[in-house]
């Protein structure tokens, strides 16, 4: 097979693709696609020859591009290329060409791996060869020529040769198992990896660490992992001290992945691992005088240190979360205690002393990308992982000293550290709240505004996390200090005082704040009038919560606030005021809900008219959209039947949003990227703002259906069609869940409106499609939701199922129960060989299966209940079932009664529940 005649054509294509002009690139893509369809064997071979052997004398960049094209083209189905001309199903070039062509291409690639001297070119070759091996393996066609070459390269005197085997093992960790006639024993594979980890070349060592990660995660069995894993982990950490600092972060990242999945492999080496990791995360000094830890400060600049500290911290946190007992047992909890100081130290040195930008900021709803959130999040995780008995003593020792420091950053970080660990340390923190408040209260008058701000952050977090303790035992203290800070000279502190009150009002009884309600509302209204915009937005959020907490006690303030809100909604029409308008709608609807329909009714009409004006002016990505949807639902719940006139305004946009379907994407060849192929990737790729809005639309339609019942009838048919389509939505789990909840609500609408009494075919259609969705569903979690939707729907109509539907349901249920039973039996057999990650996944699967088993039981009970009530002599007033022909609704083909069939199915359900994994983590 000669390819010389194609070199000129391919050269033109490569040149165009390397260019910057779009039109020539697009033409080159089309031309290459046509050539590949016409001559797949020749095109793939010439690309391999150019890339791996330098045929044609092309430049290095052109050769690398040819390898990228080969990897992309070979395995992607091409429209117009068919394996069978009759079916005309698009096929990948790899699957069309002869085996001899594949073998020749592989010979070219492996020869390139042996002979190529350019380091950059070798990496491209390795990437292409790994992709070829992966795709061959998926087709159950082992790439036999490659492993011998890799084994030879491990003993090469050239580092760039030794690099390649580990590059390929990283990308194809089963290569030495499924692409050889005799799989390499685990100890021999470990020997190769250990040689790489201790290689004289630092580049080889880093690549070997990546290979260790991939092999331990995907390339060996659970038993083999236990055999070779701990030693590999020990040697991996031992090798870190021999690496230059600029490569250390690259070496740590693979160890992060392993720690999050197989932490038990780290346990035998904790005495070696932990001191090294803790020393790595000691931050640069940066003129700090406080001693945060016993480790000397890093001598690197902050950004270089951060690249190492981030993965080192992540490993420590993963071990703390997944192996908390062993971490706490090591030297009496030393790791956790020292990590507290190190994280606070990191937070402290992350700030600039100058706060002018912070003081002058006006758009607080935009995420501050400069804020050092890493340490706070790490402290939160650490507190949850190790608990207060370990964390609080270490934190207390730090806080006592930090609050005495002149540097405001120390005082700030002490306060936010308390806020960060509060949730995880709640059990031990609750009895000590009084002491905590005594320690932090002086900072409410700290001379630095960011410290006062941090005090409010800490106080608000305690209000949120401490399960009502702050509201029941320390309400006066909280409200007194917040009232004072609502008058703070710094606007951002005043806004944060309002935010702290928002947390306080979320979980509080009126008695706790009744005496403060008047001064608080007056102060908040004053702050609103004074502005700026961000404090106005926050004040309205706080007043919403205050009204909901106060209920009828808020009536004296209702008029002034509602007039303000209606005025704001009518006049704050600028683009920068969209969020303020949204907050005004939210506050008005919730305040109306708090004081009740009798007081709110007249204003509700005014509010609805203003909301219609806003709705008619919405633009794409409008900040007011979600506020508007929520305000309408709140208004509906408050007004009840009197909301009916507004349904024609509210429901059509929801139906439009619920009807959204993501456009199909067709990635161009020029992207040179692998497109998502499995359903999980597709779900992630489709998780857009429009899909989120679709989910919210279904949720709101459910609320309107259940609240308005028969009055929702004009939109029943369209909403039902969308919900039934949503049950089998392939691109969003959220849509499927929301649609499942909507179906019974719409059946209630039909029942109350009496619109389907003479059209039983509509009911049959609904149940047929719900049962069809149940039949096709394989995910136990969603299967449980579908059965619940079925049960609730049957409860609404209170009629027996027709014979064909009950038979289909029972048949599908039997199949699902047998599948669950079989999966659990398989897990029992696999249990001795499972690693921790697998076990955790399987435990979650069993919990989802338990939920499905429960809902299946409820569904069977409901089927029997209405069949018996209507046919079993129990009388009942439900009447005949939809489409009933007079035969017993549960009679099976064998003549068994419905009750007998259900009894058999219940036996399968009981047997399924009794099988599976057992353990302390699982309470089936």
N, C-alpha and C positions, 0 to 999 in steps of 0.2 A: 504494500500500500504506500504509494508515493504521496508526499504532502508538499513537495517543492512548489507546485503550481499555486498553492494557497498562501505562500509566504507574503507575496505582494499585497493580496487582499487583506490579510490579517494585519500587516504592517500599517495599512491605511486606517483600519479600524482602531488599532492601538493608539495611533497618533491622534485621531479625532477624539477618542475617549480621554486622552490625557490633556486635551485642550480645554479652554474655558468657554468656548462658544456653544450655546445650547443647541442650535439647529444642526451643526455638524455632528454633535454627540448623539442626538436623537436618530439621525440618519445612519450613523455607524451602528447603533444598537439594532435598528431594524435590519440592516444588512447582515450583521452577525447572526441574528436570529434566523434569517432566511438561509444563510449558509449552513447553520447547524441543523435546520430541518431537512435540507437537501443532502448534506453530507455529514451526518453526526460523527461517524467514525473518524473521518479525516480531520474534522475541525478539532475534536478533543485531542487527537494525537498531536497535531501541529502545535496546539497551545501547550501541551506537556513538553514537547521538544524545545519550543522557544524558552519556556520557563525553566525547565530542569537542565537542559543541555546547552542553552545559548545558541541554538540553531538560528541562522539568519543574521547573527551579529547585532542583535538589538541591544539597546541600552538597558541598564539595570532596572530602571523604573518600568520600562516596557515589559521586561521579563516577569517582574513581580505582578504586574497587572494581568499578564497572561495566565498566571497561576490562580489569581483571584477569579478570573473568568472561567477557568476550567472547573474550579470547585463549585462555582455557582451554577454554571450551565449544565454540568453533568447530571445533577440530581433533581433539577426542577422540571416538572412536566411542562412541555411547550405546546401550546395550541398549534395544531397542524402536523405534529409528530405522533404517529400512532403505532402501537404494537400490533393492533388488529384493525385493518382498514374498514372492516364491517362495523364494528362498534364505535370507531373513531373517538376513543377515549384518549385525551392528551397524556402523553407518556414522556418520561425523562430520557434524555439521550443514553445514559448509562444502561437503561433497561432495554434499549433497542439494538445496540451494537452487539457484534459477536463476542464470544468469550475470548477469542484470540486477540481481539482489539483491546479489550480490558487488560489482558495480561501484558500486552505490549506497552500500554500506557503505564502500568505499574512498574514494569522493568525500567522505563525511562525515569520515573520518579525515584525509585530506589537507587538507580545509578547516580542521579543528581545528589541524593543524600550522601553517597559515598565520596563523590568527587568534588562537589562544589566547595570553594575556598572562601568565598565572600560571606561574612557573618550575617549581614542583613538578608542576603539571598537565601541563606540556609534557613533562617527563621520563616521566610515565606514558603519555602519548600516543605518545611516541617508542618506548617499550618495546612497546606494543601494535602499532604500525605495523610495527616490525621483525619481530615474531613473525608478523604477517600476511604480510609479504614473504617470510620464510623458508619458511613452509608453502606459499605460492603457488608459490615456486620449486621446491620438492620435487615439486609436481604439474605441473611444466613449464608453468606459467602465469605469465608475468612480470607484475609489478605496475607497469604502464606509467604510471599517473598520478603515482606517487611521485617518481621521479628529477627531473622538471622543477621540482617544488616544492622539493626539496632544493637544487638548483643555484641557484634564486632566493634561498633563505635564506642561502646563503654570502655574499651581498653585502648583506645587510640591515644597517642601522645599529644594530640592537638585538643585544646579545651573546646574549640568550636565544634569538634566532632562529638566530644563527650556530652555537650549541651543537648544535642538533638534527641537522644533516647529519652531524656527526661521531659523534653518539650512534648514529645508524642505520648508519653505515659500520662502526662498531665491532661492532655486532651482526649486520649483514648485509654483509660486506665485498665481495660480488660484486654489490651492488645496482646500481651504475652500469655493470655489464657485462651481466648477464643480465636486467635489467628495463628495458632501453632498446632501441629499434630499431637504433641504431648504437652499439656498445660504445665507451665513452670511452677514448681512447688513454692508455696508461700515463703519458706525460709530462704530459698535461692533468690526470689524476688526481693525480699527484705535485704539480702546481702548487696544486691545491685543498688538499691535505694540508699543504703548506709554508705556505700562507696561514694555515691553522689553527694550526700550530705556532708561528707568529710573531704570532698575533692579539693585539690590545691587552688582551683579557680573559683573565685567568689561568684561569678555568673553561673557556673555549673551548680554550685551549692544552692543558690536561690532557686534555680529551676528544679533541682532535686527536691527541695522542700515543697514546691507546688505539686510535684509528682507524688510525694508522700501523701499529701492531702487527698488527691484524686484516687489513688490506689486504695487507701484506707476507707474512703467513703463509698467507692463504687467498684473497685477492682478485685475484692476478695470476699469470701464468705464471712459470716459473723464469727465462726470458730477460728478462722485464719486471722481475722482482725485481732482477736484476743491473744493469739499466739505471737504475732509480730508487732502489734501496735504500740504497746508500752515502751519497748526498746527504741522504736523509731522516734517516738515523741521525746524520749530522754535525749537521744543523740541530736535531734533537731534543736532542742534548746541549748544543748552544750555547744553546738556550732555557732550560735548567735554571737557569742563573744568574739568570734574570729572574723566577723563581717564588718566592713566599713559602715559608718553611720548612714551614708547615703543609700545603702542597700538594705538596711535593717528593716525598714517598714515593709519592703517587698517580701521579705522573709517572714514577717509576722502575720501578714494577711492570710496565708494558707492555714496557719495555726489557729487563727480566729475561727475559720470555718469548721475545723475539726473540734474545737472546744465547744461549739454550739451544738454539735451533733453527737460526738462521742467523748464526753467529758471524763468518763471512767478511765480512758487511756492515760489521762494526766495524773490520776491519783497516786500511782506508785512513785512519781517523780516530783511531788509537790515541794519537797524540801529544796530541790534544785530550782524549780520553776518560779515559785512565788517570790523569793528575794530578788531574782533578776528582773522580773516584771515590775515589781514595786519600785526598784531603783530607776527603771526606765521612765516612769511617769512622774518623777520628781521634777517640777517645773523650773525654768530659769528663775534666778533671783529677782531681777528687774527692780532693784532698790527696795525690796521688802525687808522689814526688820523682824517680822514674826517668824518663828521656827515652826513650820507646818508639819514636818516629819523628820525622822532621824537621818534621812538620806541627803547627801550633798546636792545642792541645786545643779541642774544641767548647765553645761557651759555652751550649749548650742543657742542659736537665735530661736525665737519662739516658734516661727513657722516650721523650721526644720525639726525642732523637738516635737511639735504637735503631730507630725507625720508618723513618728514612732510611738508617741504616747497614746494616740487614738486606738490603734490595734492592740497595744499592750493592755490598755484599760478594758477593752472589749473582751479579751481573753479572761481577765480576772473577774469581770462581771458575769460572764457565761459560767465560769466555774462556781461562783458564788450562788448563782441561780439554780444550777443543775446539780451541784455537789456541795450544798450548803453545810451539811454535817461535817464533811471532811475539811472544808475550809475553816469552819469554826473550831474544829479540833486541833488544827495546826497551830502549835505554840499559843494555845489559849486565846484563839481568835485574833491573833496578831495581824493577819492579812486585812481583815475587815476594818480593824481599828486604824491601821496606818493608811488604808485607802481613803478613809474619811478625811484625814488631814491633807492628803495629797490632792484630793479633788477640790477641797476648799481652797488650797493653795493655787491650784490651776485657775480656779474661778477668779481669784483675787488678782493674779498677774495678767488676766485677760483684758482688764479695763484700762483705758487711758485715764489719767488723773483729770484731764479737762472734760467737763460735762456740758459745755456750751451747746453742742449739737443736740444733746439729749433735752436740754431745757427748751430749745427753740423748735423742736419737732412738732409738727401739726397734724400729720397723718398717722395716727396711732394704730389704725386698723390694718395698716400695711406691715407685714412682718419685718422686723429689724434684723437684716441678715448679718449685721455686725455683732449682735448680742451673743455672748458666749454661753449658749444653752447646753453645751455638751456636759459640763460638770454637774449642772442641776439635774439633768435627766439621769446621769449616772448615779447620783446620790439617791434619787427616787428608786431606781432599780435595786441599789444596794440595800436600802431600807426594807424593801419588800422581800428581798432574798434572805437577809440575815436577821431581820427583826430588831426590835428595840433593845433587847438584852445585850446585844453586841454593839449596836450602833450608838445608842444614846449616851453611854458613858464616854465614848470617844468624842462624840459631838459636844457633850457638855464641857469637857476639858478644853476643847478648841474655842468654844463660844465665849467662855468666861474670860479668856485672854484676849480674844479678838475684839470684843466690845470695848476694851480699854485702849486699843491702838489709836494713834493719831490719824493714821491713814484711813480715810473714809471707806476705802475698798475692803478693808478688813472687817469693819463693822457691817457693811452691806452684805458681804458674803456669809457672815455668821447668821444673819437673819434669813437669807434666802435658803441657806442650808437647812435650817429648822423647817422651813416651809416644804422643802423638797422631800425630807424623810418622814414627814408627819403621817402620811397615809400608811406606809409600810410599818411604822413603829407605833401604830395607834394603841395597841393593847397596853404597852408599857408607858406610853405618853399620857394617856387619859388620867391616871392618878396623879400625874405630875404637872398638870396644866397650870395650877396656881403658881408653882415655882417657875415655870417657863414664862408666864406673864410677868412675874416679878422681875425676871432677868431682862426681858425685852422692852418693858414699858418705858424706861427712860429714853429709849431711842425715838419715841414719838416726838420728842423735843430736840432731837439731834440737830446740830447746826447745819449739817449737810442735807440738801433736799433728797438726794438719792437714798440716804439712809432712812429718812422718814418714809419715803416711798417703799423701801424694803420692809420696814416695820408693818406697813399696811398690807403688803404682799403676804407676809408671815401671818398676820392676824386674819386676813381673808381666807387663807388656806386652812388655818385651824378651824374657822367657822364652817368651812366646807367639809373637812375630813373628820372632825371629831364627833360626828353622829349626834349633834344637838347639844353637846356639853357646853359650848360657848354660849348658846342661846338660852339655855336653862339656868346655868350657874353664874355666868359672867356677862349677862346682857347689859347691865348698867355700865360696866367697865368698857365694853366694846363700843356702845353707843355714845358714851361721853367722849371717848377719845376720837371717834370718827366725826362727831359734831365739831370738835375743836379743829380737826384737820380739814374740814370743809371750808375753814376760813384761812387755810395756809396761804402765805404770800406766793407760793409757786403753783401755777395752774396744774401741772402734771400731778402734783401731790393731791390737790383738791379732787381731780378726776379719779385718782386711785382710791381716795377715801370713799367716794361714791361707789366705786367698784367693790370695795370691801363690804359696804352695806348691802350690795346686791347678793353677795354670798350669805350674809347674815339673814336676810329676809327669805331665803329659800327653805328654811327649816326652823320655823319659830311660831310660837303661839302668841296671840294678841297680848296676853297678860305680861309677857316679858318686855314689851316695848311700848305699851299704851301711853305711858307718861312722856315718852320721847317722840311720839308720832308727830305732834304739832311742830315742835322746833325742827325736826328732821325735814318734814315736807316743806316748811317755809324756807329753810336753808337751801334745800335742793332747788326750789323754784327760783331763789335768788341767784344761785349758781347758773341756772339755765339762762336767765336774762343777761348775765355778765358774759357768757360765752367763754372761750371760743367754741368752734363747731364740735370738736371732739369731746369737750366736757358736756355739751348739750346732748349729744348722742348717749353718753354714759348716764347722765341724769335721768333721761327717759327710761332707760333700761332699769335703773334702780327704782324709780317710781312705779314701774309696772309690778315689780316684785313686792314692793311695799303695799300696794293696793291689794294684791292677791293675798297677802298675809293678814291684812287688816279687815278685809271684806266690808261689812256694813259700817265699821268704825271709820272707814275712809270717806264716808258720805260728806262730812263737813268740808272736805278739800276737793270734792268731785267737780264742782262747778268751775272753780278757778283753773284746775288742771285741764278739764275737757275743753274749755274755751281756748286755752293756750295750745292744746294739741290740734284742734280744728283749725286754728289760725295758722299754725306751723304747717299743717298739711296743705292748706290752700296757698300758702305764700312761699314756702321753701321749695321752689321749683327748679333751681339751678342744678346742673349736673353734679357739682361738688356736694350738693345737699340731698342726694338720693338716699344715702343711708339715714340721714336725719328724718326724711319723710317716712322711710321704712320704720324707724323707731317710733315715730309718732303714730302710725297705724297700729303698731304692736301695742303701744301703751294705751291708746284709746280703746281698743277692743278688749284688752285684758282688764282695764279699769272698769269698763262697762260690765264685764262679767263679774267683777268683784262686788259692785254695788247693786247689781241685779237689774232685771228687765224693766221693772216698774219705773225706776229712775232713769235708766239708760235709753229707753225706747225712742224718744224724740231725737236725741242726739245720734242714735244708731242710724236713723235715716239720713241725717246730715253726713255722718261719717261714710256711709255706704256710697252716697253720691260723690263725695270727694275721692273715694277709692276707685269708683268707676272712671273718674277723670284720670287718675293715675294709671289705671289699667289700660286705658286707651292711648296713653303716651309712652308705654313701655318700649324700650329698645333692646337689642340683643345684649346679653351680659349685663342687664340692668340690675343694680344692687337691690332694687325694691321688689323684685319678683317674688322671692321666698317670703319676705315680710307680708306681701299682699296676700299670698296664698294662705299663710297662717292666720292673718287677720280675718279673712273671710270665714275660715272654719271656726274661729273663736266667736265671731258674730253669729254664725249659724247656731252654735251650741247655746248661746245666750238667748236668742230670739225664738228658737224652736220653730213652730209653724208659721210665725210671722215673718220668717226669713224667705218664704216662698217667692215673693216678687223679685228677689235678687238672683234666684236660681238661673234664669235665662242669661244673666250676665256672667255668672261664676262658672257654670258647668261647661259651656262650649270650649273655653280655653283649656280647661283640664282635659277634655276629651281630645283636643288637638295635641296637647303635650303627651297624653297617654298613647297616641297613635304613632309617635315618632319611631322611625326605624333607621338605624345607623347606615350610612352609605357603604357599599362594598368598596374595599380598597384594592387597588391593583398596583403593587409596588413596581416602579420602573426598574429595568435591568441596571440602569446606571447607578442605582443605590449600592449595588454589590453587597447587600445585606441579606441575611437569611430572614425570611418573613415568618411570622408565627404559624405553627402548623397544628398545635393541639388546642383543645377547647379552653384550657386555662389561660393560655396566652391570648386567645381570641377575646375572652372575657375581660382581661386586663386592658387590651387594646381598645375595647369598646366602652370602657368606663369613662365616658365623657360627661360634661355638664348637662348635655341634653338627656342622656340616659338617667342621670340623677334626678332631673326634673320629671322624667317619665315615671320614675318610682314614686316621687312625691305626689304626682298627679293621681296615681292609683290609690295611694294612701288617703288622699283627701276625698276622692270619690267614694271610698269606703265609708268615711265619716259622714258625708252627705247622705249616702244611701241609708245608713242606719238611723240617722237623725231625722231626715225628712220622710223616710219610708214612702208611702203611696204618692206623695207629692213629687217624688223624683221620677215618676213614670214616663214623662216625655223623653227622657234620655236613656230609658232602660235598655232598649234593643242595642243601641250603639255601644253603651258601656258594657253590656254583657258580651258582645262579640269581641271587644278589645280584651276583656278579662280572660275569656276562653283562649284567645290567641296568646295572651301573656303567660298562661300556664305552661306553654311549651317554648317560651322565649329562650333561644340558644345563646344569647350574648349577655344576659344579665340575671344573676341569681336574685337580685333585689326585685326585679320586675316580676319574676315568677312567684316569689313569696307574696308580694303585694297583691298580685292578681288572685292568688289562692284565697286571700282574706276577703276580697271584693265579691266573689261569686255568691256566698250565702247572703250577703247584704243586699245584692240585687234581687235574689229570690224573695227576700222579705218585701222588697218594693213591689214585685209582681203580685205577691199574695195580698198585701194591703190594698193595692190598686185594683185588684180583681181583674187584671187584664188578660191573664192566661187561663182563666177558668174554662173557656170554650176552645182553648188551643193547647191541648196536652202535648202536642208535638214539640212545643217550645221547651217544656220541662224535660221531655225525653232527650232533646238535643243537648241541653245543658249537662244532664247526668251522663249521657253517652261520651261527651268530650272530656268530662272530669275523669271518668273511668278509663278512657283511652290514654289520658295523661298518666294515670296511675300505672297502667299496663306497660307503658314505654319507659317509665322512670327507673333509674338504677341507683340514684343517690339516696341513701337511707334518710338523710336529714330532710331533703325536700319531699321524699316519699311520705314522711310523717305529716308534713304540712298539707299535702294533697289529701291524705286520709282525713285529716281534721276538717279540711274544706268540704269534703264529701259528707262527713258526719253532721257538720253544722247545717249544710244545705238540706240534708234529709230531715233534720230536726225542724227546719223552717216549713217545709211543705207538708210534713207529717203524713206522708202517703207511702204505700209500699212500692218497691221497684218492680217494673215489668220483668217478666221471666228472662228475657234475653239479657237484660242489664245485670240482674242479680247473678245470673250464671257467669257472665263475663267477669264481674267483680270477684266472685268466689274463685274462679279459675286463676285470675291474675294474682289474687291474694295468696293462693296456694303456691304459686310459682315464686313470689317474693319471699314467702316464709321458708321455702325449701332452699332458696339462694342464701338467705341469712344463716340458716342452720348449717349449710355446707361451708360457708365462709368461716363460721365459728369453729367448726370441727377442724378445718385446715389450720386455723390459728393455734388451736390446742397442740396440733402436731408440730407446728413451727416454733412454739414457745421456747424450747430449750436452745434454739439457734438464733433467737432474735437479739439484736443489739438494742440499746436503750432508745435510740431514735425510732426504730421500727415499732418497739413496744408502745411508745407514746402515741404514735400514729394509730396503731391498732386499738388502743384503749379509747381514743376519740371516736374511731369508727363504731366501736361497740356501744358507746353512749348514744350515738346517733341511731343505731339499730334499735336500742332499747326504746327510744322515743317513737320510732316507727312501730315497734311491737305494741306499745301502749295505744297508739292511735288506731292501729288495726283492730285491737280489741274493742275500742269504743265504737268503731264503724260497724263491726259485726253485731254488737249489742243493739245498735240503732236499727240495723236491717231487720233483726229478729223482732224488735219491739213493734215496729209498724206493720210488719207482716202478720204478727200474732194479733195485734189490736184490730186489724181489719178483717183477717181471715180465720183466726184461730178460735173463734167463739167468744172472744173477749169483748165483742161489740165494737165500741169506739165510734167516733163520729167523723172519722177522716174521709170516708167514702172510698170509692174504687181508686186504684192507682192509675197514673197517667198511661194511657194506651193499653190498659189491662184487657186481656181477652177472656178472663174468667177462670183460667187455670190457676192453680196454686203458684203464687209468685216465686216460691223457692224450690219448686219441683225440678230436680235435676234429670239428666238424660237417663240415669239408671233407676229413676223412680224414687230416689231418696228425697225425704222432705228437706226443706230448708234448714230446719233445726238439726237434723242428722248431719247435713253437710257442714254446718257451722261447728258442730261438736268435733268433727274430725279435724277441721282447720285449727280449732283451739288446741287440739292435741299437738299439732305441728308447732304452733306458736309457743306452747309451754316447753316443748323439747328444744326449740331454738334458744329460748331465754336461758335455759340451763347450761348451755354450752359456751365455750369461748375462753378467753384469758381470765385468770383470777389473780387477785393481788390486792394490797392495801389501797392502791390508787383507784381500784375499780369496785364500785358498789352497784353492780347490775341489779 
